[in-house]
């Protein structure tokens, strides 16, 4: 599913699954686009749960299905879009995150910082390159990538960016492609 070239789009191209011991993660690449133009410096590696993608069963621990999802500010206990804490400690909350809408029976599917092998039960972590399954997602780098995405989206949306958590963001999307 390619980007449409309209609005703010976080494009994820899934490429492979990696396994360490009994855990599996999906890795790919991500790029942020403004009206079809890639934004320099806003790209990297995406990390998700194992596949296949599934939006039918709530709490299944799998990645979301391929598709195009509208973004929203998130209002939760552990992750928020507005009012997050900036800490180098991955246990400090609330951490930054954006919520995907339209995920059918799945709820609270987020783009948020990762750490370790994978910090997700169906969500998307942003990361620097990961050479193989032995490499962990670096928390501070991941946190900074999520903050960069939020700040870029806020600047792109201008006055259309919500002033509170729990609100849809007009013309902002996550586009996920691939089912390795």
C-alpha positions as CSV (number, residue, x, y, z in Angstrom):
1,X,0.0,0.0,0.0
2,X,1.9,3.1,-1.2
3,X,1.5,6.6,0.3
4,X,-1.0,8.9,-1.4
5,X,1.3,11.9,-1.5
6,X,-1.2,14.0,0.4
7,X,-0.8,15.3,3.9
8,X,1.6,14.0,6.6
9,X,2.4,10.3,6.1
10,X,4.6,8.0,8.2
11,X,5.4,5.2,5.7
12,X,6.5,1.8,7.0
13,X,7.9,-0.8,4.7
14,X,8.1,-4.1,6.5
15,X,11.1,-6.2,5.4
16,X,11.7,-9.2,7.7
17,X,11.1,-10.9,11.0
18,X,14.0,-11.5,13.5
19,X,14.0,-14.1,16.2
20,X,16.0,-14.1,19.5
21,X,15.4,-17.1,21.8
22,X,11.6,-17.4,21.8
23,X,10.8,-13.8,20.8
24,X,10.1,-12.6,17.3
25,X,10.0,-9.0,16.0
26,X,9.2,-7.5,12.6
27,X,11.7,-4.9,11.2
28,X,11.4,-2.6,8.3
29,X,12.1,1.0,7.4
30,X,10.1,4.2,8.0
31,X,10.1,7.6,6.3
32,X,8.0,10.6,7.0
33,X,6.6,12.4,4.0
34,X,5.0,15.9,3.6
35,X,2.6,15.9,0.6
36,X,4.7,13.1,-1.0
37,X,8.1,14.6,-0.3
38,X,10.4,12.6,2.0
39,X,11.7,14.7,4.9
40,X,15.5,14.5,5.4
41,X,16.5,13.2,8.8
42,X,13.0,11.7,9.5
43,X,13.7,8.1,8.6
44,X,15.0,4.9,10.2
45,X,14.0,1.5,11.2
46,X,10.5,0.4,12.4
47,X,10.1,-2.4,14.9
48,X,6.8,-4.3,15.5
49,X,5.5,-7.5,17.0
50,X,5.6,-10.8,15.0
51,X,3.2,-11.4,12.1
52,X,1.1,-11.9,10.4
53,X,-0.8,-8.6,10.8
54,X,-4.2,-9.0,12.4
55,X,-6.8,-6.4,13.4
56,X,-9.6,-8.9,14.1
57,X,-8.5,-10.3,17.5
58,X,-8.1,-7.9,20.4
59,X,-5.0,-8.5,22.5
60,X,-3.4,-11.0,20.1
61,X,0.1,-9.7,20.5
62,X,0.6,-9.5,16.7
63,X,1.4,-6.5,14.5
64,X,-1.5,-4.6,12.9
65,X,-2.6,-5.4,9.4
66,X,-1.2,-3.6,6.4
67,X,-3.1,-0.5,5.7
68,X,-3.6,3.2,6.1
69,X,-4.5,4.5,9.5
70,X,-5.4,8.0,10.6
71,X,-3.3,9.4,13.5
72,X,-4.5,10.9,16.8
73,X,-3.0,12.4,19.9
74,X,-3.0,9.7,22.6
75,X,-4.3,10.0,26.1
76,X,-3.0,7.2,28.3
77,X,-1.3,6.3,31.5
78,X,2.0,5.3,29.9
79,X,2.1,7.2,26.6
80,X,0.7,10.6,25.6
81,X,1.3,13.0,22.7
82,X,1.0,16.2,24.7
83,X,2.7,16.4,28.1
84,X,5.1,13.5,27.9
85,X,8.2,13.3,30.2
86,X,11.6,13.5,28.7
87,X,13.8,11.1,30.6
88,X,16.6,8.7,29.7
89,X,15.0,6.1,32.0
90,X,12.7,3.9,30.0
91,X,10.6,3.2,33.1
92,X,9.6,6.8,33.6
93,X,6.2,7.7,32.2
94,X,4.3,9.2,30.4
95,X,6.5,8.6,27.3
96,X,5.7,10.2,23.9
97,X,3.4,8.4,21.5
98,X,0.9,8.8,18.7
99,X,-2.2,6.6,18.3
100,X,-3.4,4.8,15.1
101,X,-7.2,5.0,14.5
102,X,-9.3,2.6,12.6
103,X,-7.6,-0.6,13.8
104,X,-10.8,-2.5,14.1
105,X,-10.9,-4.6,17.2
106,X,-7.4,-3.6,18.2
107,X,-7.1,-0.7,20.7
108,X,-4.3,1.6,21.7
109,X,-2.1,0.8,18.8
110,X,0.7,3.4,19.1
111,X,3.9,4.7,17.6
112,X,6.0,4.9,20.7
113,X,9.7,4.5,21.9
114,X,11.1,1.0,22.2
115,X,13.9,-0.5,24.2
116,X,15.5,-3.9,24.4
117,X,14.6,-6.5,21.8
118,X,11.0,-5.1,21.4
119,X,8.8,-3.0,23.6
120,X,5.5,-3.7,21.9
121,X,2.4,-5.8,22.0
122,X,1.1,-4.7,18.6
123,X,2.6,-1.2,18.5
124,X,5.3,0.4,16.4
125,X,8.7,1.4,17.8
126,X,11.0,3.7,15.8
127,X,14.8,3.0,15.9
128,X,18.2,3.5,14.5
129,X,19.4,0.6,12.2
130,X,19.5,-2.8,13.9
131,X,22.1,-5.1,12.3
132,X,20.4,-8.3,13.4
133,X,18.3,-10.0,16.1
134,X,21.2,-9.6,18.7
135,X,20.9,-5.8,18.6
136,X,18.5,-4.0,21.0
137,X,16.5,-1.0,20.2
138,X,18.3,1.9,21.9
139,X,15.7,3.7,24.1
140,X,17.0,7.3,24.0
141,X,17.4,7.2,20.2
142,X,13.9,5.6,19.9
143,X,12.4,8.3,22.2
144,X,14.1,11.1,20.2
145,X,12.8,9.7,17.0
146,X,9.2,9.6,18.3
147,X,9.6,13.1,19.6
148,X,11.0,14.3,16.3
149,X,7.9,12.7,14.5
150,X,5.5,14.4,16.9
151,X,7.3,17.8,16.6
152,X,7.4,17.5,12.8
153,X,3.7,16.6,12.7
154,X,2.8,19.5,15.0
155,X,4.8,21.9,12.7
156,X,3.1,20.4,9.6
157,X,-0.4,20.6,11.0
158,X,0.1,24.1,12.4
159,X,-3.1,25.4,14.0
160,X,-4.8,22.1,13.0
161,X,-2.8,20.1,15.6
162,X,-5.0,19.3,18.5
163,X,-4.5,21.1,21.8
164,X,-5.4,18.1,23.9
165,X,-4.8,14.3,23.9
166,X,-7.3,11.9,22.6
167,X,-8.1,13.8,19.4
168,X,-7.8,12.8,15.7
169,X,-5.2,14.7,13.7
170,X,-6.5,15.9,10.3
171,X,-4.6,14.8,7.3
172,X,-2.1,12.7,9.2
173,X,-1.6,9.0,8.5
174,X,0.5,5.9,9.1
175,X,0.8,3.8,6.0
176,X,2.0,0.2,6.5
177,X,3.2,-2.0,3.7
178,X,4.4,-5.6,3.7
179,X,3.7,-8.9,5.3
180,X,7.0,-10.7,5.7
